[in-house]
Amino acid sequence: MPNSIMYQEDGYVVLESNQPEQFMNAAELKTKLVDLLLSEEVIIPRELEQFNSQELQAQHLLDNYFELDIGADKYLQWYVVRLEK
C-alpha cells in the first residue's frame, strides 16, 4: 500500500531564467502561470487548447507539467516539494 505522503504537496520550487529559485504555494504558482498564459511570448502546449480559460489551462499545467516555454532562451520550471520534520 502506497504511503499517503507521496500525494502531499507542500509547495513548489520554481526555476525561471535569470531569476533565483523561488518557493511558491499552489495558488501563487497558478497566478504566475495565468499571467504568463496571457503573454504573447509564451508557447502554449496544444493540449491546453481544449480549455476555454487561462485558469483551467494553468490548473492543467500544475497537475500535468513541470515546464513551460516562455520565449526564446527563457524557461519556467516547477517541482513539487514536500516538507517533513
Beta strands, then each sheet from edge to edge (+ up, - down):
strand 1: 11-16
strand 2: 22-24
strand 3: 67-68
strand 4: 76-81
sheet 1: 2+ 1- 4+ 3-
end
